[in-house]
Amino acid sequence: MLKFFSKMIILMAACVPFTQADESYELGAGDTISISVFGQSELSIEATLDDSGLIYFPFIEEITAVGLSTNGLSNTIRDKLRDGYLVNPQVFVNIVTFRQFYVLGDVKRPGGYAYQPDITVNEAIGLAGGMNSNGLFDLSIEPESIIVYRDGDSDNKINGTLNTILKAGDTIAVKQGKAQFFILGDVNRPGNYAYQEAITANDAIALAGGLQKSAVVEAIIVYKSDDRSTQKTVDASYLVQRGDTIEVKQGLLQYFISGDILRPGSYPFQSGMTIQQALSQAGGVKNEDGQSQFFVYAKGDSSNKTPVTNAYIIVQGDTVVIEQATAQFYILGEVNRPGVYTFQPGMTIMEAIAVAGGLTAKTPYTQSQVLKRISVFQMNDRSQSNMADVSSSIQLGDTIVIGKGMNQ
């Protein structure tokens, strides 16, 4: 009965989402984090760290997150935002999901599993379905038959026991005694498979159900399950050997979008997608009445900001930036309060004059004379003006000059 309640407590604890990590926990590839700035909802993002260790954050662009604690990353972002953007930003970094750990060898379901703080080797083997009935694993005979590679590093391994506490990113290798190979990563059915002569890495991927949807192969890595130092990168024609572990590393088909939009972040990429379609996925622009400009940074090139139209077709890995002009207009000349005013759709020149305090009484000209000399400069072309009357509608960013040239 005591064992039953102990198991129930473990299961209940596993259902609690962990959003805070110990200060000693270092972020790594595979961790999903959320970042928010108090009072600045447009600066809230969620990101999964990849092997580069970089995340993209509004205003700051690239930040190296891998190797930092959540507090360390929070302080880094805070200091950068202080540099010309916000006065005293309060930045919060939480872990949404930890990176996986891996169980290899003679277990029923080898593969990657969601990390839980303080999980033991015994619990990890339980998550992997327990030991295979035909395995050679027996702690009473082979006490060194569990090897733990810390954060998957072949140079940092220990001989584990069932009570060894795991860390995120660890790989547990359990010795096995039959002719088989293992396949991990972004395949539909990761696990161990019966070895066959002359089988290639491509055949192994097919046996494992093929690649997961929306994944592209970036690398195929092969190593022996009990010796990560044998690791090497191969192509799809590699002939699989007995006891090989094949790890398929993938890159998600995605693009990034930021700027004056409702939901900045990363989104699934589809071939032929335009800026307008990407914008729709991100919830649209913040101000529908504002004038938008579109820019693209190519994957891996954060120095070249290319202006494009909303019909531009993006490619996998692009970063799209949307910038909107402030909703305002300018009025100068023979008015009481020349300056900058908030633009309202459908506003006429007469309404703009009223907002600016009406016509000035100091002019020697009659009101009708002044109102016959109205010029409008559009936002995109300040070099020439158009004549207009008081009933004309103005556009976002227009500069209106009342009585232009009357004092010249």
Steps between C-alpha positions, in 0.01 A plus 500: 500500500787737584660434160167574330467842668867577426437436131186714507696791652765469228236501225321801651828691523577424137179676397607836652649737238843635600538868422786582736845339484771483764757779457766236428302371199665606173281546195577274206382400153149356524381711794185702430493832685261792533621859533282791610556864595270652762259745342626425146275225363639543148840381628371160619638202305536125531794323336663157481879516510679329211866394465607857421390608848360824359158655546354801322349774716334826390741798486793284613487239220747214578578394858708198606285312754672160521719470808314768695259453790153649472614786726813548293298528179252733669784730608656497152173601334432762766841664448457510121149649524635768732738606225272744321163317510343481848579687822476224763373180335394206716578184301370155592637177352329167572549148370190368323644153431842358575713340230474123471715225645555173309477134596685258270568129505293210617179675597164459331470856367843661460490867407468851636277590795392824669733582786368538854719646776653232729390209280703181561633238258242256636213739421649571157509128417136483613407778258676301226272201568739305724764245402459263206433145617777362278767749604817419689448779753541383860640730767591207724730365225608816315495798740658724232239428235349852527710782353387862529645757257457842658323729247578242232877565531704187428793641701287547810355161590434322828406146597147547627264312728123488513512787753722733294337844464481612137544845350336650193677386184650185657522178299459167682651197327379159621698200368313260278583159362334451167561598138326834466550867428336812642356805332418829675402855408232632268364170371144384557589183694836537681621183668702181454471281191628157398830526314507391136797460268563783251236735647572870439427804718226592254347151540518539879312832482232329289470216756447766767201641313686771308561859598253690712276746317660837417852375580805522274815297567794713607728215612510123557730405789609144582669368816514188717248517785765438769772717345403849383863566403435294183259772380522595132283674243387288206271529198187302416702228321696401813488121567366444852709281734392281792441708813500833314297791633378724219395851599310702241538874564245718333422864440141618516356663191422839649532874464512786752294817509533803727424871521163677504287182496268336752682166549875518424689170506584195287243328276486189276631574151317397183648514151377800298393695810480880457563777753123563510429135588771506768348818639157332523650208695643750748161662563545804274644844566441693822344799325285416200482867402878542509730477201726194516849438367635147455860381540669159482820364654620180330582200720840545663538860377394756760694786337303540176151644544323470162185709432227298326127514423225295660498280187860394554542119527701406809735203535561260787680671789426859397436766767221739400482843666188720480536874571207741518498878481343687793135594431544877464495799262669842492342843450696820442444854385211736581358309799512585870676177615715354221649161583446123508154351570342157526361376171142372477380311188267712286621831648465806270725805473230715665499263799881511512490883508253485789727260693786749450299783658353652186646762266727762650359853537840661434501447124421808286311280258136406507388157612388410148841602361681281752277200437572518126870442567509152657778258406538137607829306503460121520711293740682309225581806287595827673652645181172617347158602625141477379249782523189416702185656641349485849275205416791278388576194711848471643716185518723357769828694517384794284650846553240774445616858437227768535556824298816364331703778334282793615779662700767451233 
